[in-house]
Amino acid sequence: MHKELKDYLPFWDGLTAADKAALAGAADEREFPAGTVLHRGAEDCVGLMIVTKGRLRVYTLSDEGRELTLYRLLERDICLFSASCIMNSIQFDVLVSAEEDTAVLHLPAETYKAVMQRSAAAANYTSELMAARFSEVMWLMDQVMNKRLDERLAAFLLEEAELRGAKSLAITHEQIANHMGTQREVITRMLRHFQQEGLVVLSRGRVELANEAGLQALAAEARR
């Protein structure tokens, strides 16, 4: 376990032998099938999770039940929001689920918090990581509020294709709507427009990217 944590925690060499032992002794490996919800909001402080295989989705849920993906966590990424109780006066009502079969190294919140309180290296890294996640969320909010849906949808489809390593995506209109924080009917209308423009080919439960250059031109507008 020492070796695995050393591989995943950038501040490992700045820890004392006692803190290394505390983290290594508390860490455990967990596996989650695709679709499992790992964390259910601010009151559910399950601890720090380091992705070793698979992909996690961090998202919000409105009072009406509408989802919005904030960001994804890939291999070697660290999920802090699942241990938001380690940060004083900061609570996050976000959910974390496994988008595919996923394995993580889990560190209990109380153990990590104790190490963070003793170690400047751990505290500094945690603050930097939290700031980076805030920046991602604020960027997304700007996209949602100020960018056209067609630009955002093009960017999402390209990102999804890159994540999956395929141009043909097994994904429903409902799933896309959940990622983007909108209604399924809105996504359906926009995808049909994309199909008319020759950007995608639609079939049941699948979206195939037919004109990546055209999608990239649209997505470039969203990134400005």
PyRosetta script that sets phi, psi and omega in degrees:
from pyrosetta import init, pose_from_sequence

init()
pose = pose_from_sequence("MHKELKDYLPFWDGLTAADKAALAGAADEREFPAGTVLHRGAEDCVGLMIVTKGRLRVYTLSDEGRELTLYRLLERDICLFSASCIMNSIQFDVLVSAEEDTAVLHLPAETYKAVMQRSAAAANYTSELMAARFSEVMWLMDQVMNKRLDERLAAFLLEEAELRGAKSLAITHEQIANHMGTQREVITRMLRHFQQEGLVVLSRGRVELANEAGLQALAAEARR")
pose.set_psi(1, -35.0)
pose.set_omega(1, 177.1)
pose.set_phi(2, -54.4)
pose.set_psi(2, -49.1)
pose.set_omega(2, -176.0)
pose.set_phi(3, -62.1)
pose.set_psi(3, -42.5)
pose.set_omega(3, -178.8)
pose.set_phi(4, -64.4)
pose.set_psi(4, -45.6)
pose.set_omega(4, 180.0)
pose.set_phi(5, -65.3)
pose.set_psi(5, -38.5)
pose.set_omega(5, 178.2)
pose.set_phi(6, -60.5)
pose.set_psi(6, -36.1)
pose.set_omega(6, 179.5)
pose.set_phi(7, -68.8)
pose.set_psi(7, -27.6)
pose.set_omega(7, -172.3)
pose.set_phi(8, -105.4)
pose.set_psi(8, -21.6)
pose.set_omega(8, -177.2)
pose.set_phi(9, -104.3)
pose.set_psi(9, 110.1)
pose.set_omega(9, -176.6)
pose.set_phi(10, -61.9)
pose.set_psi(10, -23.6)
pose.set_omega(10, -177.1)
pose.set_phi(11, -94.6)
pose.set_psi(11, 9.3)
pose.set_omega(11, -173.9)
pose.set_phi(12, -53.9)
pose.set_psi(12, -44.3)
pose.set_omega(12, -176.2)
pose.set_phi(13, -68.3)
pose.set_psi(13, -16.4)
pose.set_omega(13, 178.3)
pose.set_phi(14, -88.4)
pose.set_psi(14, -0.1)
pose.set_omega(14, -179.6)
pose.set_phi(15, -89.3)
pose.set_psi(15, 154.4)
pose.set_omega(15, 172.7)
pose.set_phi(16, -75.0)
pose.set_psi(16, 163.9)
pose.set_omega(16, 178.2)
pose.set_phi(17, -59.9)
pose.set_psi(17, -37.0)
pose.set_omega(17, -179.1)
pose.set_phi(18, -66.1)
pose.set_psi(18, -41.4)
pose.set_omega(18, -179.6)
pose.set_phi(19, -70.7)
pose.set_psi(19, -36.8)
pose.set_omega(19, 175.1)
pose.set_phi(20, -59.9)
pose.set_psi(20, -43.4)
pose.set_omega(20, -179.3)
pose.set_phi(21, -66.2)
pose.set_psi(21, -38.2)
pose.set_omega(21, -179.6)
pose.set_phi(22, -63.7)
pose.set_psi(22, -44.9)
pose.set_omega(22, 179.6)
pose.set_phi(23, -68.2)
pose.set_psi(23, -44.0)
pose.set_omega(23, -179.1)
pose.set_phi(24, -63.6)
pose.set_psi(24, -38.3)
pose.set_omega(24, -179.0)
pose.set_phi(25, -70.9)
pose.set_psi(25, -27.1)
pose.set_omega(25, -176.7)
pose.set_phi(26, -91.8)
pose.set_psi(26, -19.9)
pose.set_omega(26, -174.9)
pose.set_phi(27, -70.3)
pose.set_psi(27, 144.0)
pose.set_omega(27, 173.5)
pose.set_phi(28, -142.8)
pose.set_psi(28, 155.4)
pose.set_omega(28, -179.5)
pose.set_phi(29, -94.5)
pose.set_psi(29, 135.8)
pose.set_omega(29, 179.7)
pose.set_phi(30, -132.5)
pose.set_psi(30, 147.3)
pose.set_omega(30, 178.2)
pose.set_phi(31, -124.5)
pose.set_psi(31, 141.5)
pose.set_omega(31, -177.4)
pose.set_phi(32, -132.1)
pose.set_psi(32, 126.8)
pose.set_omega(32, 175.1)
pose.set_phi(33, -66.1)
pose.set_psi(33, 156.5)
pose.set_omega(33, 177.2)
pose.set_phi(34, -54.5)
pose.set_psi(34, 135.9)
pose.set_omega(34, 179.2)
pose.set_phi(35, 95.7)
pose.set_psi(35, -11.2)
pose.set_omega(35, -179.8)
pose.set_phi(36, -70.2)
pose.set_psi(36, 133.4)
pose.set_omega(36, 173.4)
pose.set_phi(37, -89.4)
pose.set_psi(37, 118.1)
pose.set_omega(37, -175.4)
pose.set_phi(38, -91.1)
pose.set_psi(38, -27.5)
pose.set_omega(38, -172.9)
pose.set_phi(39, -145.9)
pose.set_psi(39, 134.2)
pose.set_omega(39, -170.9)
pose.set_phi(40, -120.4)
pose.set_psi(40, 31.0)
pose.set_omega(40, 174.6)
pose.set_phi(41, 117.7)
pose.set_psi(41, -175.5)
pose.set_omega(41, -170.5)
pose.set_phi(42, -60.3)
pose.set_psi(42, -30.6)
pose.set_omega(42, -177.4)
pose.set_phi(43, -82.3)
pose.set_psi(43, -2.1)
pose.set_omega(43, -174.8)
pose.set_phi(44, -115.1)
pose.set_psi(44, 77.3)
pose.set_omega(44, -175.7)
pose.set_phi(45, -90.0)
pose.set_psi(45, 86.5)
pose.set_omega(45, -172.0)
pose.set_phi(46, -83.9)
pose.set_psi(46, -15.4)
pose.set_omega(46, 178.8)
pose.set_phi(47, 116.9)
pose.set_psi(47, 175.7)
pose.set_omega(47, -179.8)
pose.set_phi(48, -76.9)
pose.set_psi(48, 139.3)
pose.set_omega(48, 178.9)
pose.set_phi(49, -129.6)
pose.set_psi(49, 129.1)
pose.set_omega(49, 178.2)
pose.set_phi(50, -109.5)
pose.set_psi(50, 120.3)
pose.set_omega(50, -177.0)
pose.set_phi(51, -74.4)
pose.set_psi(51, 122.0)
pose.set_omega(51, 176.9)
pose.set_phi(52, -107.1)
pose.set_psi(52, -17.7)
pose.set_omega(52, 176.7)
pose.set_phi(53, -160.8)
pose.set_psi(53, 140.6)
pose.set_omega(53, 176.2)
pose.set_phi(54, 95.9)
pose.set_psi(54, -152.9)
pose.set_omega(54, -175.5)
pose.set_phi(55, -154.3)
pose.set_psi(55, 135.2)
pose.set_omega(55, 176.0)
pose.set_phi(56, -108.4)
pose.set_psi(56, 150.3)
pose.set_omega(56, 176.3)
pose.set_phi(57, -116.8)
pose.set_psi(57, 128.4)
pose.set_omega(57, 175.9)
pose.set_phi(58, -107.1)
pose.set_psi(58, 124.6)
pose.set_omega(58, -173.4)
pose.set_phi(59, -148.3)
pose.set_psi(59, 164.2)
pose.set_omega(59, 176.6)
pose.set_phi(60, -109.5)
pose.set_psi(60, 164.3)
pose.set_omega(60, 179.9)
pose.set_phi(61, -135.4)
pose.set_psi(61, 120.2)
pose.set_omega(61, -179.0)
pose.set_phi(62, -76.9)
pose.set_psi(62, 170.3)
pose.set_omega(62, 177.8)
pose.set_phi(63, -61.2)
pose.set_psi(63, -26.8)
pose.set_omega(63, 179.3)
pose.set_phi(64, -85.6)
pose.set_psi(64, -1.0)
pose.set_omega(64, 179.5)
pose.set_phi(65, 89.1)
pose.set_psi(65, 11.1)
pose.set_omega(65, -179.9)
pose.set_phi(66, -84.9)
pose.set_psi(66, 132.6)
pose.set_omega(66, -178.7)
pose.set_phi(67, -95.3)
pose.set_psi(67, 154.7)
pose.set_omega(67, 173.4)
pose.set_phi(68, -145.7)
pose.set_psi(68, 118.1)
pose.set_omega(68, 178.1)
pose.set_phi(69, -71.6)
pose.set_psi(69, 126.6)
pose.set_omega(69, 177.8)
pose.set_phi(70, -86.7)
pose.set_psi(70, -46.3)
pose.set_omega(70, 176.0)
pose.set_phi(71, -170.6)
pose.set_psi(71, 168.1)
pose.set_omega(71, 175.6)
pose.set_phi(72, -108.8)
pose.set_psi(72, 154.9)
pose.set_omega(72, 175.2)
pose.set_phi(73, -119.2)
pose.set_psi(73, 123.3)
pose.set_omega(73, -177.6)
pose.set_phi(74, -104.6)
pose.set_psi(74, -176.2)
pose.set_omega(74, -179.1)
pose.set_phi(75, -55.3)
pose.set_psi(75, 132.3)
pose.set_omega(75, -179.5)
pose.set_phi(76, 83.6)
pose.set_psi(76, -7.1)
pose.set_omega(76, 176.3)
pose.set_phi(77, -76.1)
pose.set_psi(77, 153.1)
pose.set_omega(77, -178.8)
pose.set_phi(78, -112.8)
pose.set_psi(78, 129.0)
pose.set_omega(78, 178.7)
pose.set_phi(79, -93.3)
pose.set_psi(79, 109.8)
pose.set_omega(79, 179.2)
pose.set_phi(80, -91.8)
pose.set_psi(80, -33.5)
pose.set_omega(80, -175.3)
pose.set_phi(81, -61.8)
pose.set_psi(81, -23.2)
pose.set_omega(81, 176.5)
pose.set_phi(82, -74.1)
pose.set_psi(82, -7.7)
pose.set_omega(82, 176.9)
pose.set_phi(83, -130.3)
pose.set_psi(83, 38.6)
pose.set_omega(83, -175.0)
pose.set_phi(84, -62.7)
pose.set_psi(84, -19.2)
pose.set_omega(84, -179.6)
pose.set_phi(85, -68.6)
pose.set_psi(85, -11.8)
pose.set_omega(85, 178.3)
pose.set_phi(86, -76.5)
pose.set_psi(86, -15.3)
pose.set_omega(86, 179.9)
pose.set_phi(87, -101.5)
pose.set_psi(87, 117.5)
pose.set_omega(87, -177.0)
pose.set_phi(88, -58.8)
pose.set_psi(88, 133.0)
pose.set_omega(88, 174.2)
pose.set_phi(89, 65.7)
pose.set_psi(89, 14.7)
pose.set_omega(89, 177.7)
pose.set_phi(90, -120.8)
pose.set_psi(90, 121.5)
pose.set_omega(90, 178.0)
pose.set_phi(91, -128.9)
pose.set_psi(91, 140.9)
pose.set_omega(91, -177.9)
pose.set_phi(92, -127.3)
pose.set_psi(92, 123.0)
pose.set_omega(92, 175.0)
pose.set_phi(93, -90.6)
pose.set_psi(93, 72.2)
pose.set_omega(93, 176.6)
pose.set_phi(94, -122.3)
pose.set_psi(94, 160.1)
pose.set_omega(94, 177.0)
pose.set_phi(95, -115.3)
pose.set_psi(95, 153.1)
pose.set_omega(95, 178.5)
pose.set_phi(96, -130.2)
pose.set_psi(96, 127.0)
pose.set_omega(96, 179.2)
pose.set_phi(97, -133.0)
pose.set_psi(97, 160.1)
pose.set_omega(97, 177.4)
pose.set_phi(98, -87.2)
pose.set_psi(98, 119.3)
pose.set_omega(98, 178.5)
pose.set_phi(99, -78.1)
pose.set_psi(99, -26.0)
pose.set_omega(99, 174.6)
pose.set_phi(100, -143.8)
pose.set_psi(100, 173.5)
pose.set_omega(100, 178.1)
pose.set_phi(101, -54.3)
pose.set_psi(101, 124.1)
pose.set_omega(101, -168.7)
pose.set_phi(102, -133.3)
pose.set_psi(102, 141.8)
pose.set_omega(102, 174.1)
pose.set_phi(103, -118.5)
pose.set_psi(103, 141.7)
pose.set_omega(103, -179.5)
pose.set_phi(104, -135.9)
pose.set_psi(104, 156.6)
pose.set_omega(104, 163.1)
pose.set_phi(105, -95.4)
pose.set_psi(105, 123.5)
pose.set_omega(105, -176.8)
pose.set_phi(106, -104.9)
pose.set_psi(106, 132.2)
pose.set_omega(106, 175.3)
pose.set_phi(107, -119.4)
pose.set_psi(107, 122.1)
pose.set_omega(107, 179.3)
pose.set_phi(108, -56.8)
pose.set_psi(108, 141.6)
pose.set_omega(108, -176.4)
pose.set_phi(109, -57.9)
pose.set_psi(109, -43.1)
pose.set_omega(109, -175.6)
pose.set_phi(110, -66.8)
pose.set_psi(110, -36.4)
pose.set_omega(110, 178.5)
pose.set_phi(111, -67.1)
pose.set_psi(111, -46.5)
pose.set_omega(111, -178.8)
pose.set_phi(112, -65.7)
pose.set_psi(112, -39.2)
pose.set_omega(112, 179.8)
pose.set_phi(113, -63.1)
pose.set_psi(113, -41.7)
pose.set_omega(113, 179.7)
pose.set_phi(114, -62.0)
pose.set_psi(114, -43.3)
pose.set_omega(114, 178.3)
pose.set_phi(115, -65.0)
pose.set_psi(115, -42.1)
pose.set_omega(115, -179.5)
pose.set_phi(116, -61.9)
pose.set_psi(116, -34.9)
pose.set_omega(116, 179.3)
pose.set_phi(117, -71.2)
pose.set_psi(117, -25.6)
pose.set_omega(117, 179.6)
pose.set_phi(118, -93.6)
pose.set_psi(118, -24.3)
pose.set_omega(118, -170.9)
pose.set_phi(119, -114.0)
pose.set_psi(119, 119.5)
pose.set_omega(119, 176.0)
pose.set_phi(120, -65.1)
pose.set_psi(120, -35.7)
pose.set_omega(120, -179.5)
pose.set_phi(121, -62.4)
pose.set_psi(121, -45.7)
pose.set_omega(121, 179.3)
pose.set_phi(122, -67.2)
pose.set_psi(122, -41.9)
pose.set_omega(122, -178.9)
pose.set_phi(123, -64.5)
pose.set_psi(123, -43.8)
pose.set_omega(123, -179.6)
pose.set_phi(124, -64.1)
pose.set_psi(124, -43.7)
pose.set_omega(124, -179.9)
pose.set_phi(125, -63.5)
pose.set_psi(125, -42.7)
pose.set_omega(125, -179.2)
pose.set_phi(126, -62.4)
pose.set_psi(126, -42.9)
pose.set_omega(126, 178.6)
pose.set_phi(127, -63.8)
pose.set_psi(127, -41.3)
pose.set_omega(127, 179.2)
pose.set_phi(128, -65.2)
pose.set_psi(128, -40.7)
pose.set_omega(128, -179.8)
pose.set_phi(129, -67.4)
pose.set_psi(129, -41.4)
pose.set_omega(129, 178.1)
pose.set_phi(130, -63.2)
pose.set_psi(130, -40.6)
pose.set_omega(130, 178.3)
pose.set_phi(131, -63.2)
pose.set_psi(131, -39.1)
pose.set_omega(131, 178.8)
pose.set_phi(132, -64.8)
pose.set_psi(132, -40.4)
pose.set_omega(132, 177.9)
pose.set_phi(133, -66.2)
pose.set_psi(133, -40.1)
pose.set_omega(133, 176.3)
pose.set_phi(134, -58.7)
pose.set_psi(134, -42.8)
pose.set_omega(134, -179.6)
pose.set_phi(135, -61.6)
pose.set_psi(135, -41.0)
pose.set_omega(135, 178.2)
pose.set_phi(136, -62.5)
pose.set_psi(136, -42.6)
pose.set_omega(136, -179.3)
pose.set_phi(137, -66.8)
pose.set_psi(137, -42.0)
pose.set_omega(137, 179.9)
pose.set_phi(138, -65.6)
pose.set_psi(138, -37.9)
pose.set_omega(138, 176.1)
pose.set_phi(139, -61.7)
pose.set_psi(139, -43.3)
pose.set_omega(139, 179.4)
pose.set_phi(140, -62.7)
pose.set_psi(140, -43.5)
pose.set_omega(140, 179.8)
pose.set_phi(141, -60.5)
pose.set_psi(141, -38.1)
pose.set_omega(141, 176.4)
pose.set_phi(142, -63.1)
pose.set_psi(142, -41.9)
pose.set_omega(142, 178.0)
pose.set_phi(143, -61.1)
pose.set_psi(143, -46.6)
pose.set_omega(143, -177.0)
pose.set_phi(144, -63.9)
pose.set_psi(144, -40.5)
pose.set_omega(144, -174.4)
pose.set_phi(145, -82.6)
pose.set_psi(145, -31.2)
pose.set_omega(145, -167.6)
pose.set_phi(146, -120.3)
pose.set_psi(146, -7.2)
pose.set_omega(146, -177.4)
pose.set_phi(147, -110.0)
pose.set_psi(147, 150.1)
pose.set_omega(147, 178.7)
pose.set_phi(148, -69.6)
pose.set_psi(148, 150.9)
pose.set_omega(148, -177.4)
pose.set_phi(149, -65.3)
pose.set_psi(149, -36.5)
pose.set_omega(149, -178.8)
pose.set_phi(150, -64.4)
pose.set_psi(150, -35.7)
pose.set_omega(150, 177.3)
pose.set_phi(151, -66.1)
pose.set_psi(151, -45.3)
pose.set_omega(151, -179.2)
pose.set_phi(152, -65.8)
pose.set_psi(152, -39.8)
pose.set_omega(152, -179.3)
pose.set_phi(153, -66.3)
pose.set_psi(153, -41.3)
pose.set_omega(153, 177.2)
pose.set_phi(154, -60.3)
pose.set_psi(154, -44.3)
pose.set_omega(154, 179.6)
pose.set_phi(155, -63.5)
pose.set_psi(155, -39.8)
pose.set_omega(155, 179.7)
pose.set_phi(156, -64.3)
pose.set_psi(156, -45.4)
pose.set_omega(156, -178.5)
pose.set_phi(157, -62.6)
pose.set_psi(157, -39.5)
pose.set_omega(157, 178.1)
pose.set_phi(158, -67.0)
pose.set_psi(158, -41.7)
pose.set_omega(158, 178.4)
pose.set_phi(159, -63.6)
pose.set_psi(159, -42.4)
pose.set_omega(159, -179.5)
pose.set_phi(160, -63.8)
pose.set_psi(160, -40.7)
pose.set_omega(160, 178.5)
pose.set_phi(161, -63.7)
pose.set_psi(161, -38.3)
pose.set_omega(161, 178.7)
pose.set_phi(162, -67.8)
pose.set_psi(162, -41.9)
pose.set_omega(162, 179.4)
pose.set_phi(163, -62.6)
pose.set_psi(163, -40.1)
pose.set_omega(163, -175.2)
pose.set_phi(164, -89.7)
pose.set_psi(164, -13.0)
pose.set_omega(164, -178.1)
pose.set_phi(165, 65.5)
pose.set_psi(165, 35.3)
pose.set_omega(165, -178.3)
pose.set_phi(166, -154.0)
pose.set_psi(166, 148.2)
pose.set_omega(166, 177.2)
pose.set_phi(167, -87.6)
pose.set_psi(167, -18.9)
pose.set_omega(167, 178.4)
pose.set_phi(168, -101.2)
pose.set_psi(168, 113.1)
pose.set_omega(168, -171.3)
pose.set_phi(169, -104.2)
pose.set_psi(169, 121.7)
pose.set_omega(169, 173.6)
pose.set_phi(170, -82.4)
pose.set_psi(170, 88.8)
pose.set_omega(170, -175.6)
pose.set_phi(171, -151.4)
pose.set_psi(171, 140.8)
pose.set_omega(171, -178.9)
pose.set_phi(172, -91.8)
pose.set_psi(172, 162.9)
pose.set_omega(172, 176.6)
pose.set_phi(173, -62.9)
pose.set_psi(173, -34.3)
pose.set_omega(173, 178.2)
pose.set_phi(174, -64.0)
pose.set_psi(174, -42.5)
pose.set_omega(174, 179.1)
pose.set_phi(175, -64.7)
pose.set_psi(175, -41.2)
pose.set_omega(175, 177.8)
pose.set_phi(176, -63.2)
pose.set_psi(176, -43.3)
pose.set_omega(176, 178.8)
pose.set_phi(177, -59.6)
pose.set_psi(177, -39.8)
pose.set_omega(177, 179.0)
pose.set_phi(178, -64.8)
pose.set_psi(178, -38.5)
pose.set_omega(178, 177.5)
pose.set_phi(179, -64.7)
pose.set_psi(179, -37.4)
pose.set_omega(179, -169.5)
pose.set_phi(180, -98.9)
pose.set_psi(180, -2.2)
pose.set_omega(180, 175.6)
pose.set_phi(181, 72.6)
pose.set_psi(181, 35.7)
pose.set_omega(181, 179.8)
pose.set_phi(182, -136.0)
pose.set_psi(182, -170.8)
pose.set_omega(182, -177.0)
pose.set_phi(183, -94.7)
pose.set_psi(183, 150.9)
pose.set_omega(183, -178.4)
pose.set_phi(184, -58.8)
pose.set_psi(184, -40.9)
pose.set_omega(184, -177.5)
pose.set_phi(185, -61.5)
pose.set_psi(185, -36.2)
pose.set_omega(185, 179.2)
pose.set_phi(186, -65.3)
pose.set_psi(186, -44.5)
pose.set_omega(186, 179.1)
pose.set_phi(187, -64.6)
pose.set_psi(187, -41.3)
pose.set_omega(187, 179.0)
pose.set_phi(188, -59.1)
pose.set_psi(188, -45.6)
pose.set_omega(188, 179.0)
pose.set_phi(189, -62.1)
pose.set_psi(189, -42.1)
pose.set_omega(189, -177.9)
pose.set_phi(190, -69.1)
pose.set_psi(190, -39.7)
pose.set_omega(190, 178.1)
pose.set_phi(191, -65.5)
pose.set_psi(191, -37.6)
pose.set_omega(191, 177.1)
pose.set_phi(192, -64.6)
pose.set_psi(192, -38.0)
pose.set_omega(192, 174.9)
pose.set_phi(193, -63.1)
pose.set_psi(193, -44.1)
pose.set_omega(193, 177.1)
pose.set_phi(194, -58.1)
pose.set_psi(194, -40.2)
pose.set_omega(194, -178.8)
pose.set_phi(195, -66.7)
pose.set_psi(195, -40.8)
pose.set_omega(195, 177.8)
pose.set_phi(196, -62.3)
pose.set_psi(196, -31.4)
pose.set_omega(196, 179.7)
pose.set_phi(197, -85.5)
pose.set_psi(197, -0.4)
pose.set_omega(197, 178.7)
pose.set_phi(198, 78.8)
pose.set_psi(198, 16.1)
pose.set_omega(198, -178.2)
pose.set_phi(199, -83.5)
pose.set_psi(199, -34.0)
pose.set_omega(199, -178.2)
pose.set_phi(200, -138.8)
pose.set_psi(200, 163.9)
pose.set_omega(200, 170.7)
pose.set_phi(201, -122.2)
pose.set_psi(201, 126.0)
pose.set_omega(201, -175.2)
pose.set_phi(202, -103.1)
pose.set_psi(202, 140.0)
pose.set_omega(202, 169.4)
pose.set_phi(203, -144.9)
pose.set_psi(203, 174.1)
pose.set_omega(203, -174.7)
pose.set_phi(204, -60.2)
pose.set_psi(204, 118.2)
pose.set_omega(204, 177.6)
pose.set_phi(205, 69.4)
pose.set_psi(205, 18.8)
pose.set_omega(205, -175.9)
pose.set_phi(206, -149.7)
pose.set_psi(206, 142.5)
pose.set_omega(206, 174.6)
pose.set_phi(207, -128.5)
pose.set_psi(207, 121.6)
pose.set_omega(207, 179.2)
pose.set_phi(208, -107.5)
pose.set_psi(208, 128.2)
pose.set_omega(208, 178.7)
pose.set_phi(209, -76.3)
pose.set_psi(209, 115.3)
pose.set_omega(209, -176.0)
pose.set_phi(210, -100.5)
pose.set_psi(210, -24.3)
pose.set_omega(210, -177.7)
pose.set_phi(211, -140.9)
pose.set_psi(211, 84.3)
pose.set_omega(211, -177.3)
pose.set_phi(212, -64.0)
pose.set_psi(212, -36.1)
pose.set_omega(212, -179.9)
pose.set_phi(213, -62.7)
pose.set_psi(213, -41.1)
pose.set_omega(213, 177.7)
pose.set_phi(214, -65.1)
pose.set_psi(214, -41.1)
pose.set_omega(214, 177.0)
pose.set_phi(215, -65.5)
pose.set_psi(215, -39.4)
pose.set_omega(215, 179.4)
pose.set_phi(216, -64.8)
pose.set_psi(216, -36.4)
pose.set_omega(216, 177.6)
pose.set_phi(217, -64.3)
pose.set_psi(217, -41.7)
pose.set_omega(217, 176.6)
pose.set_phi(218, -65.8)
pose.set_psi(218, -46.0)
pose.set_omega(218, -177.6)
pose.set_phi(219, -62.2)
pose.set_psi(219, -32.9)
pose.set_omega(219, -179.7)
pose.set_phi(220, -60.7)
pose.set_psi(220, -32.6)
pose.set_omega(220, 177.3)
pose.set_phi(221, -65.8)
pose.set_psi(221, -37.9)
pose.set_omega(221, -178.6)
pose.set_phi(222, -68.2)
pose.set_psi(222, -26.3)
pose.set_omega(222, -174.5)
pose.set_phi(223, -88.0)
pose.set_psi(223, -7.7)
pose.set_omega(223, -178.3)
pose.set_phi(224, -76.8)
pose.dump_pdb("model.pdb")
